[in-house]
């Protein structure tokens, strides 16, 4: 199947403006497809729920390919592009065995081994963003990763927090995260999503506004990301419902200035 870690991400870190940041991600996506075909031989360009490539390969190989694509585009455009991951570790976690099950690799990892792997990959691939590295109830494990990584990478909570302000406060108290995924329909009320965004800004937690697998072809999410000061907008890069968000971002850029881009 696809890599065991749910998402492998490119993040334009030093783009001088929004237009070039968007261009960078489009070019990384394009070149990644070519590299997948080259390295995996006859890759059929299968897609996942959010429009991304879904090759039959390991997370390690996928990161090696994406690293090559990112480095090429970074050299071509002249600014730094980072790598990130959404581990979605709850989908790997077997609560009965207390193990993380890597189906594509055919192996299982203990909690300690999972933490070791996350830290190893951050160093090896110079990851700047790690989302849900452990299962959704392991606040202490998240805290251990935050403490180990320091400023190396954002440790972002999605399943851990579920955009819930009360859980967010607990995570902040335990120093479990340095970034927060905000999904308005995850928590059920826009007012609670706004509250979560306000808490994250106040506590210096990086707000990351994110799409869902099923998305309408509308740009509302982009407006929320801009209004909430989202440092990262996870919206995908291909497919009508994803491109709608990017187009809206470019339209907003035309109004307020393309150079007004958030910095991590």
matplotlib code that plots the C-alpha trace (Angstrom):
import matplotlib.pyplot as plt

x = [0.0, 0.9, 3.5, 2.5, 2.8, -0.3, 1.1, 4.5, 4.5, 6.5, 6.4, 7.8, 9.7, 11.4, 9.2, 9.3, 5.6, 2.5, 2.6, 6.1, 5.0, 2.2, 4.4, 6.9, 4.3, 3.0, 6.5, 7.4, 4.2, 5.0, 8.6, 7.6, 5.4, 8.3, 10.6, 8.0, 7.8, 11.6, 12.3, 9.3, 9.0, 5.6, 4.0, 0.4, 0.1, -2.6, -4.1, -5.3, -8.4, -6.8, -5.4, -1.8, 0.2, -0.4, 2.5, 3.2, 6.4, 7.7, 7.7, 11.5, 11.6, 8.8, 10.7, 13.9, 12.0, 10.3, 13.6, 15.1, 12.1, 12.2, 15.9, 15.6, 12.8, 14.5, 17.6, 15.6, 13.5, 16.2, 14.6, 14.3, 11.5, 11.0, 9.7, 6.9, 4.9, 1.5, 2.2, -1.4, -0.1, -3.5, -4.2, -1.0, -1.7, -3.0, -4.4, -4.6, -1.0, 0.2, 2.2, 2.5, 1.7, 3.6, 1.7, 3.7, 7.0, 5.6, 6.8, 5.6, 7.2, 6.8, 6.1, 9.7, 10.7, 8.1, 9.5, 13.0, 11.9, 10.3, 13.4, 15.6, 13.6, 13.5, 17.3, 17.8, 15.4, 15.6, 11.9, 10.5, 6.9, 5.7, 1.9, 0.5, 3.7, 2.0, -1.5, -4.1, -4.0, -0.3, 0.2, 3.3, 4.9, 4.2, 5.8, 8.9, 9.2, 8.7, 11.4, 13.8, 13.2, 13.3, 13.3, 14.1, 10.5, 6.9, 5.2, 1.5, -1.5, -4.5, -6.1, -4.6, -6.6, -9.5, -9.7, -11.2, -10.3, -10.4, -8.1, -5.9, -5.4, -4.5, -1.9, -0.4, -0.2, 1.7, 3.8, 2.7, 2.6, 4.1, 1.5, -2.2, -4.4, -7.6, -10.5, -13.8, -16.1, -13.9, -15.1, -18.6, -18.9, -17.1, -17.1, -15.1, -12.7, -12.2, -11.6, -8.9, -7.3, -7.2, -5.7, -3.0, -2.0, -2.0, 0.2, 2.6, 1.3, 1.6, -2.0, -2.3, -5.6, -6.4, -8.8, -10.6, -10.7, -14.1, -14.1, -16.5, -15.0, -15.1, -12.6, -14.0, -11.1, -8.6, -10.4, -10.4, -6.6, -5.9, -8.2, -6.8, -3.2, -2.5, 1.2, 0.4, -2.6, -3.0, -5.2, -3.7, -2.4, -4.5, -8.2, -10.9, -11.8, -8.1, -7.3, -10.3, -8.5, -5.3, -7.0, -8.8, -5.4, -4.0, -7.1, -6.6, -3.0, -4.0, -6.0, -3.6, -0.3, 1.4, 4.4, 2.3, 3.2, 3.3, 6.7, 7.4]
y = [0.0, 3.7, 4.9, 4.1, 7.8, 9.4, 12.6, 13.7, 17.5, 20.2, 23.6, 26.7, 28.3, 31.4, 32.2, 36.0, 36.1, 34.0, 33.4, 31.9, 29.7, 28.3, 27.9, 26.0, 23.4, 22.9, 22.3, 19.9, 17.9, 17.8, 16.7, 14.2, 12.4, 12.1, 10.8, 8.2, 6.9, 6.8, 5.1, 2.9, 1.9, 2.1, 4.0, 4.7, 8.0, 6.8, 9.4, 9.5, 11.1, 14.6, 14.4, 13.5, 10.7, 7.3, 5.1, 1.6, 2.3, 2.8, 6.1, 6.1, 5.8, 8.3, 10.9, 10.2, 10.9, 14.0, 15.3, 15.0, 16.9, 19.6, 20.2, 20.5, 23.0, 24.9, 25.3, 26.3, 29.0, 30.2, 29.8, 27.2, 24.6, 22.4, 18.8, 17.9, 14.8, 13.9, 10.5, 10.1, 7.6, 6.7, 4.9, 2.8, 2.1, -1.3, -0.7, -4.4, -5.1, -1.6, -1.5, 0.7, -1.5, -0.6, -2.7, -1.6, -2.5, -5.6, -4.7, -3.4, -0.7, -0.2, 3.3, 3.9, 2.7, 5.0, 8.0, 7.0, 6.7, 10.1, 11.7, 9.9, 11.0, 14.6, 14.6, 12.5, 14.3, 17.7, 17.7, 21.1, 19.9, 16.7, 16.1, 13.4, 11.5, 9.3, 8.0, 10.5, 9.8, 10.0, 13.5, 12.5, 11.0, 14.2, 16.2, 13.9, 14.6, 18.4, 18.4, 16.4, 18.4, 21.9, 24.3, 21.8, 21.1, 22.0, 19.2, 19.6, 18.1, 17.0, 13.9, 14.7, 18.0, 17.6, 21.5, 21.3, 24.3, 22.3, 19.6, 22.3, 23.9, 20.5, 20.0, 23.4, 22.8, 19.5, 21.1, 18.5, 20.6, 23.6, 23.6, 23.1, 21.7, 23.7, 22.1, 23.9, 20.9, 18.7, 20.5, 21.1, 24.9, 27.7, 29.6, 26.8, 26.8, 30.5, 30.0, 27.4, 29.7, 32.6, 30.3, 29.1, 32.6, 33.8, 30.8, 31.0, 27.7, 27.7, 27.7, 25.3, 25.6, 22.3, 20.9, 17.6, 14.5, 15.6, 19.3, 21.5, 23.5, 26.7, 29.1, 29.7, 27.8, 30.2, 33.2, 31.5, 30.8, 34.5, 35.8, 33.5, 34.2, 30.7, 30.1, 27.0, 26.3, 22.6, 22.6, 20.2, 21.3, 19.3, 18.7, 21.3, 21.5, 22.0, 24.4, 26.6, 27.3, 28.2, 30.4, 32.2, 32.7, 34.3, 36.5, 37.7, 38.3, 40.6, 42.7, 42.9, 42.3, 39.0, 39.8, 39.6, 36.0, 34.4, 33.2, 30.2]
z = [0.0, 0.3, 2.8, 6.4, 7.4, 6.0, 4.4, 3.2, 2.8, 1.1, 2.9, 1.2, 4.0, 2.5, -0.5, -1.1, -1.9, -2.0, -5.8, -5.6, -2.6, -4.7, -7.7, -5.6, -4.4, -7.9, -9.2, -6.3, -7.1, -10.8, -10.2, -7.5, -10.1, -12.5, -9.8, -8.6, -12.2, -12.4, -9.1, -8.8, -12.5, -14.2, -11.3, -12.4, -10.5, -8.1, -5.9, -2.3, -0.8, -0.8, -4.3, -3.4, -5.0, -3.3, -4.4, -3.1, -1.2, 2.3, 4.2, 4.0, 0.3, -0.1, 1.9, -0.1, -3.3, -2.0, -0.6, -4.1, -5.6, -3.0, -3.3, -7.1, -6.9, -4.1, -6.3, -9.3, -7.5, -5.2, -1.7, 1.0, 0.9, 3.9, 4.4, 6.8, 7.7, 9.0, 10.7, 11.7, 14.3, 15.7, 12.4, 13.0, 16.7, 17.8, 21.4, 22.2, 21.3, 22.4, 19.1, 16.0, 13.0, 9.8, 7.2, 4.2, 5.9, 7.6, 11.1, 14.5, 16.7, 20.4, 21.7, 22.4, 18.9, 17.4, 19.2, 18.1, 14.5, 14.5, 15.9, 13.5, 10.5, 11.6, 11.7, 8.6, 6.3, 8.1, 8.7, 9.9, 10.7, 12.4, 12.9, 15.1, 15.7, 18.4, 19.0, 20.1, 23.9, 24.4, 25.7, 27.6, 24.5, 22.6, 25.4, 25.1, 21.4, 21.9, 24.5, 22.2, 19.1, 20.7, 17.8, 15.1, 14.0, 14.8, 16.7, 15.6, 17.2, 15.1, 16.5, 19.8, 20.1, 17.6, 17.5, 21.1, 23.2, 26.5, 25.2, 23.7, 27.1, 28.6, 25.8, 26.4, 30.1, 29.4, 26.7, 24.3, 21.1, 19.4, 16.5, 16.2, 13.4, 13.1, 11.4, 11.9, 11.2, 13.4, 16.6, 15.2, 15.9, 14.2, 17.5, 19.2, 16.2, 16.6, 20.4, 19.6, 17.1, 19.6, 22.3, 19.9, 19.0, 22.6, 23.7, 20.7, 19.2, 15.4, 13.9, 10.9, 9.1, 7.4, 4.8, 5.2, 2.8, 1.6, 0.7, -1.3, -4.2, -2.2, -0.7, 2.8, 4.4, 2.9, 4.5, 7.9, 7.5, 6.7, 9.4, 12.1, 11.2, 10.1, 9.5, 7.3, 5.1, 4.4, 1.3, -1.2, -4.6, -7.2, -7.7, -8.1, -4.4, -3.5, -6.3, -5.2, -1.9, -3.7, -6.2, -3.3, -1.6, -4.8, -5.0, -1.5, -2.3, -5.1, -2.7, 0.3, -1.4, -2.4, -0.2, 2.9, 3.6, 7.1, 8.3, 10.5]

ax = plt.figure().add_subplot(projection="3d")
ax.plot(x, y, z, "-o")
ax.set_aspect("equal")
plt.show()
